[in-house]
Amino acid sequence: MSNRTSSDAPATSREDLEKGPGFDGQDRVTPQAPSPPDEGKLEEKTDTSNTPASSHPNLTDWNSPDDPDNPHNWGIGRKIYHVIVPGLFGFAVTFGTSVYTPATADIMRTFHISRTAALVGLTVYTLGLGFGPVFSAPLSERYGRKIVYIASSPIFMLFTLGAGFSHSFASLVVCRFFAGLTGSPALAVGAGTAADLFLPRQRAVVSSLFLAAPFAGPSLGPVIGGFAAQYKGWRWTQWCMLFISLTVFLMAFGMRETYKPILLARRAKKHGITPPAAMTPSTPPPYLFSASQTGLIFLAIGLGVLLASCTGILVDRKMYQARHHAALAQGLKGAPPEHRLYAAMIGSWGIPVGLFWMAWTADRGVHWIVPVLATVPFAWGNLCLFQGSVLYLIDVYGPLNGASAIAANGILRYTLGAVFPLFTVQMYHKLGTGWATSLLGFLSVLMLPIPWVFFKWGPKIRKRSRYPVAM
């Protein structure tokens, strides 16, 4: 399905748009018939500075399916580069959430505060990640993707530097919040960049790989943070964040703009035409692991992330593509967005399985490998659910508004992620590992039907939307 707005639609008929295999409704236009030589010369000499952009179809959409300015037509190497860099940005930012956790004991000693107070540094960082996309997603849709990456990253690094040099807990909390706020654009804008580069039928595989990076960050953060905190002190957890972010920032300078309205606006400006207005975990370990050993446990989450990436690719190849080709055979533009939810429906079962597995093995004197293995289906289910949800949002709202939709979705996720550390320590002390983790398992069971509900009743829900969605 395609999300079209009046400002983005080329002046061609529906029958024309359905021509040209390999292009979706947003980027396919009927090639213009070549003009006679004299007419072409006359057009070059005509003053178009005061002519409405709508009278120049080649400046309001791509010239042809093979237009080299269209990111869909870039070489595969350039496309991969433009996906890897936002993915690494996402890794660096989410790495900052979990790298902090092993350092809480050292932070408690340094600033003479309680464990709950020390976790505020994690809470405010996660809050920043949640609310940052509210600003960055609209900015990326107004000024472009690249400028958001390039402008936000130095500010993120400066606040990370400030956190590492903090001599009071208050300054640490402030710097951590603004580091999360300014580091968050990669999480919302990155998915939009991937949508800019690939056609809908190609996005699942790319998104599976791209979305694995932000999940790999939290799994490797405790590993590196554990060793850094144990042997160098808590400040080195922030230095590790800084070094990774600086490396990715330097890699980003070769990026080009990918957002279609910005590219077309620049083309129009080059021709002297004014474009249309833009659319405006921290309980004491029962196994007595050291900080570095505790960090190594999170490698199991990395295994779950790897399995989820493979699952996303297989689901796309075996299930979604079959529905997509069947829809094309029926004369439709593609499979409905609800068919993006296969990975979410399959993977959602992994979350309660992992939670209940962890709940009743972690404090029963069982060998430590058993509860550690429980994190594999938990991480697998999380990423499968996230992959399906992101692809669904992009297909529903389209690449033009998808970043804003993902940002809105992130507010709830990161708000909950920010608040939970403030009471989970007390919850686990009061209820014990078994019942506290089971409580989360029961909540996940209650939410299991959500992807199935959207799969069955999604079209009816979309019809009631006040925003432009694919129908």
C-alpha positions as CSV (number, residue, x, y, z in Angstrom):
1,M,0.0,0.0,0.0
2,S,1.2,3.5,-0.6
3,N,0.8,6.6,1.4
4,R,0.2,9.6,-0.8
5,T,-0.5,13.2,0.0
6,S,-1.6,16.0,-2.3
7,S,1.7,17.7,-2.1
8,D,3.6,14.6,-3.2
9,A,1.4,13.1,-6.0
10,P,2.6,13.5,-9.5
11,A,0.2,14.8,-12.1
12,T,-0.4,11.3,-13.7
13,S,-3.3,9.0,-13.8
14,R,-3.7,5.8,-11.8
15,E,-3.3,3.7,-14.9
16,D,0.0,5.5,-15.7
17,L,1.3,5.0,-12.2
18,E,0.7,1.2,-12.4
19,K,3.1,1.0,-15.3
20,G,6.8,0.4,-14.8
21,P,7.5,-2.8,-12.9
22,G,9.7,-2.5,-9.8
23,F,8.5,0.8,-8.6
24,D,5.9,1.6,-5.9
25,G,3.3,4.2,-6.1
26,Q,5.4,6.9,-4.5
27,D,8.4,6.9,-6.9
28,R,6.9,5.7,-10.2
29,V,6.1,8.3,-12.8
30,T,5.4,8.0,-16.5
31,P,8.5,9.0,-18.4
32,Q,7.9,12.2,-20.2
33,A,8.0,12.1,-24.0
34,P,11.2,13.6,-25.4
35,S,10.7,17.2,-26.5
36,P,11.7,18.5,-29.9
37,P,15.1,20.2,-29.9
38,D,13.7,23.7,-30.5
39,E,11.1,23.2,-27.7
40,G,13.8,22.1,-25.3
41,K,15.9,25.2,-26.1
42,L,12.9,27.4,-25.6
43,E,12.2,25.8,-22.2
44,E,15.8,26.5,-21.1
45,K,15.4,30.1,-21.9
46,T,12.1,30.6,-20.3
47,D,12.1,32.4,-17.0
48,T,10.5,29.9,-14.5
49,S,11.3,31.8,-11.3
50,N,7.7,32.8,-10.7
51,T,6.0,29.7,-12.2
52,P,4.3,27.3,-9.7
53,A,6.2,24.1,-9.1
54,S,3.1,22.0,-9.9
55,S,3.4,23.1,-13.6
56,H,6.8,21.3,-13.8
57,P,6.1,17.6,-13.2
58,N,9.8,16.8,-13.5
59,L,10.5,19.0,-10.5
60,T,7.7,17.7,-8.3
61,D,8.6,14.0,-8.8
62,W,11.4,11.9,-10.3
63,N,12.0,12.4,-14.0
64,S,11.7,8.7,-14.7
65,P,12.0,5.3,-13.0
66,D,15.7,5.4,-13.7
67,D,16.3,8.9,-12.3
68,P,19.9,8.8,-10.8
69,D,18.9,11.3,-8.1
70,N,16.4,8.9,-6.7
71,P,18.0,7.0,-3.7
72,H,16.2,3.8,-4.9
73,N,18.5,3.8,-7.9
74,W,21.8,4.3,-6.0
75,G,24.3,1.5,-6.2
76,I,24.1,-1.3,-3.6
77,G,27.4,-0.2,-1.9
78,R,26.2,3.3,-1.4
79,K,22.8,2.1,0.0
80,I,24.5,-0.3,2.4
81,Y,26.8,2.5,3.6
82,H,23.8,4.8,4.3
83,V,22.1,2.0,6.3
84,I,25.2,1.0,8.3
85,V,26.0,4.5,9.5
86,P,22.6,5.1,11.1
87,G,22.6,1.6,12.4
88,L,26.0,2.3,14.1
89,F,24.6,5.5,15.5
90,G,21.7,3.5,17.0
91,F,24.2,1.1,18.4
92,A,26.3,3.8,20.1
93,V,23.2,5.5,21.6
94,T,21.6,2.4,23.0
95,F,25.0,1.2,24.2
96,G,24.9,4.2,26.5
97,T,21.8,2.8,28.3
98,S,23.3,-0.5,29.5
99,V,27.0,0.5,29.8
100,Y,26.0,2.7,32.7
101,T,24.4,-0.2,34.8
102,P,27.6,-2.0,35.8
103,A,29.0,1.3,37.1
104,T,26.2,2.0,39.6
105,A,28.1,0.6,42.6
106,D,31.1,2.8,41.8
107,I,28.8,5.8,41.3
108,M,27.2,5.1,44.7
109,R,30.6,5.2,46.4
110,T,31.8,8.3,44.5
111,F,28.7,10.4,45.2
112,H,27.6,8.7,48.5
113,I,24.1,8.0,47.2
114,S,21.7,5.0,47.3
115,R,21.3,2.5,44.6
116,T,17.9,3.9,43.6
117,A,19.4,7.4,43.3
118,A,22.3,6.0,41.2
119,L,19.8,4.5,38.8
120,V,18.4,8.0,38.1
121,G,21.3,8.4,35.6
122,L,19.9,5.5,33.6
123,T,16.3,6.7,33.9
124,V,17.0,10.3,32.6
125,Y,19.1,9.0,29.8
126,T,16.3,6.7,28.7
127,L,13.7,9.5,29.1
128,G,15.9,11.6,26.7
129,L,15.9,8.8,24.2
130,G,12.1,8.6,24.4
131,F,11.4,12.3,24.0
132,G,14.2,13.3,21.6
133,P,12.5,11.8,18.5
134,V,9.5,14.1,19.1
135,F,11.8,16.9,17.9
136,S,14.2,15.1,15.6
137,A,11.6,13.3,13.5
138,P,9.8,16.4,12.3
139,L,13.1,18.2,11.8
140,S,14.3,15.4,9.6
141,E,11.1,15.7,7.5
142,R,11.6,19.4,7.2
143,Y,15.4,19.8,6.7
144,G,16.5,16.3,5.8
145,R,18.0,13.3,7.4
146,K,21.7,14.1,7.0
147,I,21.6,17.4,8.8
148,V,19.9,15.8,11.8
149,Y,22.7,13.2,12.1
150,I,25.5,15.6,11.7
151,A,24.1,18.3,14.0
152,S,22.9,16.1,16.9
153,S,26.0,13.9,17.2
154,P,28.5,16.5,18.4
155,I,26.1,17.7,21.0
156,F,25.6,14.1,22.1
157,M,29.3,13.7,22.5
158,L,29.7,16.9,24.4
159,F,27.1,15.9,27.0
160,T,28.7,12.5,27.2
161,L,32.1,14.2,27.8
162,G,30.4,16.3,30.5
163,A,28.9,13.2,32.2
164,G,32.4,11.6,32.3
165,F,33.9,14.7,33.9
166,S,31.0,15.3,36.4
167,H,32.1,16.1,40.0
168,S,28.6,16.1,41.4
169,F,25.7,13.7,40.9
170,A,23.4,16.5,39.8
171,S,25.7,17.4,36.9
172,L,25.9,13.7,35.9
173,V,22.1,13.5,35.8
174,V,21.7,16.6,33.7
175,C,24.4,15.6,31.2
176,R,23.0,12.1,30.9
177,F,19.5,13.4,30.2
178,F,20.7,15.8,27.4
179,A,23.0,13.1,26.0
180,G,20.0,10.8,25.6
181,L,17.9,13.6,24.2
182,T,20.5,14.6,21.6
183,G,21.5,11.0,20.8
184,S,18.0,9.8,20.1
185,P,17.6,11.0,16.4
186,A,19.4,7.9,15.1
187,L,16.7,5.7,16.6
188,A,13.8,7.5,14.8
189,V,15.4,9.0,11.7
190,G,17.4,5.8,10.9
191,A,14.3,3.8,10.0
192,G,13.2,6.6,7.8
193,T,16.6,6.6,6.0
194,A,16.2,2.9,5.3
195,A,12.7,3.5,3.9
196,D,14.1,6.3,1.7
197,L,16.6,3.9,0.1
198,F,14.7,0.7,-0.5
199,L,11.4,-0.2,-2.1
200,P,8.7,-1.7,0.2
201,R,9.4,-5.3,-1.0
202,Q,13.1,-4.9,-0.1
203,R,12.8,-3.3,3.3
204,A,12.3,-6.3,5.5
205,V,15.8,-7.7,5.0
206,V,17.5,-4.3,5.4
207,S,15.4,-3.4,8.4
208,S,16.2,-6.7,10.1
209,L,19.9,-5.9,9.8
210,F,19.5,-2.2,10.6
211,L,17.3,-2.8,13.7
212,A,19.7,-5.4,15.1
213,A,22.3,-2.7,15.8
214,P,20.2,-0.8,18.4
215,F,19.5,-4.1,20.1
216,A,23.1,-5.1,20.0
217,G,24.1,-2.0,21.9
218,P,22.3,-2.9,25.2
219,S,23.7,-6.5,24.9
220,L,27.3,-5.4,24.6
221,G,27.1,-2.4,26.9
222,P,27.2,-4.4,30.1
223,V,30.1,-6.5,28.8
224,I,32.3,-3.5,28.1
225,G,30.9,-1.5,31.0
226,G,31.5,-4.3,33.4
227,F,35.2,-4.5,32.6
228,A,35.6,-0.7,32.4
229,A,33.9,-0.1,35.8
230,Q,35.8,-2.9,37.5
231,Y,39.3,-2.0,36.3
232,K,39.1,1.7,35.4
233,G,36.2,3.2,37.3
234,W,32.7,4.5,36.3
235,R,34.0,7.4,34.2
236,W,35.4,5.1,31.7
237,T,31.9,3.8,30.8
238,Q,31.3,7.3,29.5
239,W,34.6,7.4,27.7
240,C,33.7,4.2,25.9
241,M,30.5,5.8,24.7
242,L,32.4,8.8,23.5
243,F,35.0,6.8,21.6
244,I,32.4,4.8,19.8
245,S,30.3,7.8,19.0
246,L,33.2,9.8,17.6
247,T,34.2,6.9,15.3
248,V,30.6,6.7,13.9
249,F,30.4,10.5,13.6
250,L,33.5,10.6,11.4
251,M,32.1,7.9,9.2
252,A,28.9,9.9,8.7
253,F,30.6,12.8,6.7
254,G,30.3,10.8,3.5
255,M,26.5,10.5,3.7
256,R,24.2,12.1,1.2
257,E,20.7,13.3,1.7
258,T,18.0,10.6,1.1
259,Y,14.7,12.3,1.9
260,K,12.7,12.6,-1.3
261,P,10.9,16.0,-0.6
262,I,14.3,17.6,0.3
263,L,16.0,16.2,-2.8
264,L,13.1,17.5,-5.0
265,A,13.1,20.9,-3.3
266,R,16.8,21.2,-4.0
267,R,16.3,20.3,-7.6
268,A,13.5,22.9,-7.9
269,K,15.7,25.5,-6.3
270,K,18.4,24.7,-8.7
271,H,16.0,25.5,-11.5
272,G,14.9,28.7,-9.9
273,I,11.5,27.4,-8.8
274,T,10.0,27.9,-5.3
275,P,8.9,24.4,-4.1
276,P,5.6,23.8,-2.2
277,A,5.7,24.4,1.5
278,A,7.2,21.6,3.5
279,M,5.2,19.4,5.9
280,T,5.3,21.2,8.6
281,P,18.5,-4.6,35.9
282,S,20.3,-3.9,39.1
283,T,19.5,-6.3,41.9
284,P,22.4,-8.0,43.7
285,P,23.3,-11.1,41.7
286,P,22.6,-14.4,43.4
287,Y,25.5,-16.1,41.7
288,L,28.1,-13.6,43.1
289,F,29.4,-12.6,39.7
290,S,31.8,-9.8,39.4
291,A,30.9,-6.7,37.3
292,S,32.8,-8.0,34.3
293,Q,31.3,-11.5,34.6
294,T,27.8,-10.0,34.9
295,G,28.5,-8.1,31.7
296,L,29.4,-11.3,29.8
297,I,26.0,-12.8,30.6
298,F,24.5,-10.2,28.2
299,L,26.1,-11.9,25.3
300,A,23.2,-14.3,25.4
301,I,21.0,-11.4,24.5
302,G,23.2,-10.8,21.5
303,L,22.6,-14.4,20.4
304,G,18.8,-13.7,20.6
305,V,19.3,-10.6,18.5
306,L,21.2,-12.5,15.9
307,L,18.5,-15.2,15.7
308,A,15.8,-12.5,15.5
309,S,17.6,-10.9,12.5
310,C,17.6,-14.3,10.8
311,T,14.0,-14.8,11.6
312,G,13.0,-11.5,10.1
313,I,14.8,-12.3,6.9
314,L,13.2,-15.8,6.7
315,V,9.7,-14.5,7.4
316,D,10.1,-11.9,4.7
317,R,11.3,-14.4,2.1
318,K,8.9,-17.2,3.0
319,M,5.7,-15.4,4.0
320,Y,5.6,-11.7,3.2
321,Q,7.0,-12.0,-0.3
322,A,4.5,-14.7,-1.2
323,R,1.6,-12.4,-0.2
324,H,3.3,-9.4,-1.9
325,H,3.6,-11.2,-5.3
326,A,0.0,-12.6,-4.9
327,A,-1.2,-9.0,-4.5
328,L,0.7,-7.8,-7.5
329,A,-0.8,-10.6,-9.5
330,Q,-4.3,-9.3,-8.6
331,G,-3.4,-5.8,-9.9
332,L,-2.7,-4.3,-6.5
333,K,0.3,-2.3,-5.5
334,G,1.5,-4.8,-2.9
335,A,0.5,-6.7,0.2
336,P,-1.5,-4.8,2.9
337,P,0.7,-3.4,5.7
338,E,-0.8,-6.0,8.1
339,H,1.3,-8.7,6.4
340,R,4.4,-7.0,7.9
341,L,3.2,-8.3,11.3
342,Y,4.2,-11.9,10.8
343,A,7.5,-11.6,12.6
344,A,5.7,-9.7,15.5
345,M,3.1,-12.4,15.8
346,I,5.6,-15.2,15.8
347,G,8.2,-13.5,18.0
348,S,5.8,-12.2,20.6
349,W,5.6,-15.7,22.2
350,G,9.3,-15.5,23.0
351,I,8.9,-12.7,25.5
352,P,6.6,-14.6,28.0
353,V,8.5,-17.8,27.4
354,G,11.8,-16.1,28.3
355,L,10.4,-14.3,31.3
356,F,8.8,-17.4,32.9
357,W,11.9,-19.5,32.1
358,M,14.0,-16.9,33.9
359,A,11.5,-16.5,36.8
360,W,11.6,-20.1,38.0
361,T,15.3,-20.9,37.4
362,A,17.2,-17.8,38.4
363,D,16.9,-18.3,42.2
364,R,16.4,-22.1,42.5
365,G,20.0,-23.2,42.8
366,V,20.0,-24.1,39.2
367,H,23.2,-23.8,37.2
368,W,23.7,-20.3,36.0
369,I,23.6,-21.2,32.3
370,V,19.9,-22.1,32.6
371,P,18.5,-18.7,33.4
372,V,21.1,-17.1,31.1
373,L,19.7,-19.1,28.2
374,A,16.3,-17.7,29.1
375,T,17.4,-14.3,27.8
376,V,17.8,-15.8,24.3
377,P,14.1,-16.3,23.5
378,F,13.3,-13.0,25.4
379,A,15.7,-11.0,23.2
380,W,14.6,-12.9,20.1
381,G,10.9,-12.1,20.8
382,N,11.7,-8.5,21.5
383,L,13.5,-7.8,18.3
384,C,11.0,-9.8,16.2
385,L,8.2,-7.8,17.7
386,F,10.1,-4.6,17.1
387,Q,10.9,-5.4,13.5
388,G,7.3,-6.2,12.6
389,S,6.0,-3.1,14.3
390,V,8.5,-0.7,12.6
391,L,7.9,-2.2,9.2
392,Y,4.1,-2.0,9.8
393,L,4.3,1.7,10.8
394,I,6.5,2.5,7.7
395,D,4.1,0.8,5.4
396,V,1.0,2.4,7.0
397,Y,2.4,6.0,7.1
398,G,4.8,5.8,4.2
399,P,8.5,6.9,4.1
400,L,7.5,10.5,4.2
401,N,5.7,10.4,7.6
402,G,7.1,7.1,8.9
403,A,9.8,8.7,11.0
404,S,7.2,10.7,13.0
405,A,5.1,7.6,13.5
406,I,8.1,5.7,14.9
407,A,9.0,8.7,17.1
408,A,5.5,8.7,18.6
409,N,5.8,4.9,19.2
410,G,9.1,5.4,20.9
411,I,7.7,7.9,23.4
412,L,5.8,5.1,25.2
413,R,8.6,2.6,25.0
414,Y,11.3,4.8,26.3
415,T,9.1,6.4,29.0
416,L,8.3,3.0,30.4
417,G,12.0,2.0,30.0
418,A,12.9,5.2,32.0
419,V,10.4,4.7,34.8
420,F,10.8,0.9,35.4
421,P,14.4,1.0,36.9
422,L,13.1,3.3,39.7
423,F,10.8,0.6,41.2
424,T,12.0,-2.7,39.8
425,V,14.7,-3.0,42.5
426,Q,12.1,-2.7,45.3
427,M,9.7,-5.0,43.4
428,Y,12.3,-7.7,43.2
429,H,13.3,-7.3,46.8
430,K,9.6,-7.5,47.9
431,L,8.4,-10.3,45.6
432,G,11.6,-12.2,44.9
433,T,13.0,-13.1,41.5
434,G,10.4,-15.7,40.7
435,W,7.2,-13.7,41.3
436,A,8.6,-10.3,40.2
437,T,9.7,-11.8,36.8
438,S,6.4,-13.8,36.6
439,L,4.5,-10.5,37.0
440,L,6.2,-9.2,33.9
441,G,5.5,-12.5,32.2
442,F,1.8,-12.2,32.9
443,L,1.7,-8.7,31.6
444,S,3.4,-9.8,28.4
445,V,0.8,-12.6,28.0
446,L,-2.0,-10.0,28.3
447,M,-0.4,-8.1,25.5
448,L,0.2,-11.1,23.2
449,P,-3.0,-10.5,21.2
450,I,-2.0,-7.0,20.1
451,P,-0.2,-7.9,16.8
452,W,-3.0,-10.4,16.0
453,V,-5.6,-7.7,16.6
454,F,-3.9,-5.4,14.2
455,F,-3.5,-8.1,11.7
456,K,-7.2,-8.9,11.7
457,W,-8.8,-5.5,12.2
458,G,-5.9,-3.2,10.9
459,P,-7.8,-2.1,7.8
460,K,-10.8,-1.0,9.8
461,I,-8.6,0.8,12.3
462,R,-6.7,2.6,9.5
463,K,-9.9,3.9,8.0
464,R,-10.7,5.8,11.2
465,S,-7.3,7.5,11.3
466,R,-7.2,11.3,11.0
467,Y,-3.7,11.1,9.5
468,P,-2.8,10.1,5.9
469,V,-2.3,6.3,5.9
470,A,-2.1,3.6,3.3
471,M,-5.5,2.1,2.5
